[in-house]
C-alpha cells in the first residue's frame, strides 16, 4: 500500500456509512481518493466530505478497480457477493457485516483487544457486532489480569442498530402514540415507541437469537478463548442511538471492584463514569457521539465470591461499528 | 371481621391508589364502606367508584375509626407514621410501601407464593416491591420443583414505578425531544425520554441501590430461603407502564426448558407467551392492564448446565402493586 490510500465506502448512505465518512474526515485518514458506493436506489445522492460534495455511485463490477481499501457496511448478502470481487481487484475489505466474522480465515478485530491479528488476513478483515465490541472493550482489560469464567449479559439496544430507517420509525411512532394514534411498525415487527421487545434477529434452534449468539461466538474468537462461557439476552429499547449492557462477570479467582475500576480507568477506549452520590452512571444519551465506551456502577456481586456487576453505554454507530472499522484501517496502514 | 368490610385506601389519588379503587370494584370486594384518604393537598378531589362519586378526605387522627382494613399506598414515611395508628384503632393494614417489609413481625405476602403466612400478622401485612412480585410469581413454581441456587436479574422498569407524575414526565419530555427542545427532568434526576438510566433509588454501601437490594432480601423472606443467591441490576426505561425482567436462573440440579414451560403453563398468575417463529414474546405494552405476569423465551442457558434464561413483563401498577394488595385482602377474608 502507498502512503495515501484509495478508499471505497460500500453502503455510504446508511447510518454507519455516513459515520464512516465523517470519521475519515475528522481523523484525517490519509486518502488519495474516496469513492462512495451504494445500491442503484441511492446512486446519485450527494454527501459532503471535508467541504467537498461527493456523488454516490451505484456499485458494479468495476467499482473496486484501483481501490486499496473497502469499508463495507451494506449488509451480509452484499458483502458475500462483493467482498471477494474487491479482494480479487487487489483491495483489502474491512467488513462490517456478519458474513465473514466466524470464518477461520478472517481476522475479527477490536483494536483495543487483538490488534496483533490484523495482518493475518487473506483480503478480508471482519468488524465485530456492536454489542460484542462494546462488551469486549470493557471486559478485555479485566480478563487479561483475572481470567473470566462466565458472563451473563443483558442488553438495552437502541434503534440505530437496525439503521437510519429504524431510528426514524421510533420518532414517528412516538409522535403517533403521543397524538393518540396507533403506532405503525414497518422496520421492526412490533411497536418500539414506549415499548421494548426481545431482539428480532432470526431465532436459532438453541432458543437464542442470532444477535445473542454473536455476543457468545465472536467474543470467544476475539479473546482467543473458547472456554469462556457467555449467556446473553438482547433487548431492543426505545432509544435512538447508543446501546447499554448490564454485565455480570464471574472470574476464576476474585477480582475486587476497586482493582477493576483501576484497570478500566487505564484501559484504552473506555471512560469510567461513576458519581455514586448523585446516582450518576453511563447513560445512552451521554454515550451518543462519543468514541469511548462509558462504564460504571462496578460493584462486588453479592451473589458470587468471584463476581462483579457492571454497566456500560456505548455509541452503537461509532465504536460499535464505524469507528472500530476506521481504527482497523488505521492499524492496517500503521505497520 | 364481618362479612363485608369497611375499607380505607390511604394514598387514593396516586397511580396505585386509583388502581386499588378500580380493582375493589371489578373484583366485587365485599365492602360495607369505602373511605378514600390522601394528603391535605389532594383532599376534596372526587373519584368515581361503581358509578358513585367519592370525595377524597384528608388523613387525620380519626381517619381509621371504624375501619376494618387499610390499603396503604402513600409512601414509606406515611406508612411509618399512620399504620400503627390504624392498627391501634383495630384495623388491619396492607402496606404497599417498603417501611415494614423486612420487619420479622410483618408477613410479606405474594398470594401465589406464601399465602399460608397471611394470618401471622400483628396488624400489618406488607406488599412486596413490584420487581420482587413479578420475579417471584414466575420463579416460585420452578423453585418448588427444582431449587434455585442463584439468580442474575436485569430489569427494564417503566416510569409508573415512580408514580403518575413520572408517567406524565416521560410523556412531556418525549414531546419536548420530538420538538427539538431540551427535556426538563423534575421527578427523575435525568431525562428518561429516549434515554435510560440505572434505578435512582438511594445508593447503599454495597454498591447496590435500594431497589436492587429489595429484590434480593424480599425474595429470600418470601421464599423462606436465606440461602438463595441473587444479584440484580435495576434500570429505568422510557416505558409508561409494566416492567420487564431478564432472569438467568441457576438451579442446584438441571431443569429442562420444556419442564419449566410445563410448570409455568400451569402456574397461577402467569401466562406463557412464546411464538418462536414470529419472535413474539412478552412486551410491556401487552402486559399493561393484565393481571397475569407474561413469561417467555424460556431456554437452556448455553453457559451453565444447570441454567435457564427467561424473560417476563408484568403490569407494575397491577400485579406489581395494587392487585397483589387486593389479593392479600381477599386471602385475609376468605379464611
Interface residues (C-beta under 8 A of the other chain):
Chain A: X150 X151 X152 X154 X156 X170 X171 X174 X175 X178 X189 X190 X191 X194 X195 X196 X197 X198 X200 X203 X206 X207 X208 X209 X216 X229 X230 X231 X233 X235 X237 X238 X239 X240 X244 X246 X248 X257 X276 X277 X278 X279 X280 X281 X283 X284 X285 X297 X298 X299 X300 X301 X302 X303 X304 X307 X309 X311
Chain B: X150 X151 X152 X154 X156 X170 X171 X174 X175 X178 X189 X190 X191 X194 X195 X196 X197 X198 X200 X203 X206 X207 X208 X209 X216 X229 X230 X231 X233 X235 X237 X238 X239 X240 X244 X246 X248 X257 X276 X277 X278 X279 X280 X281 X283 X284 X285 X297 X298 X299 X300 X301 X302 X303 X304 X307 X309 X311
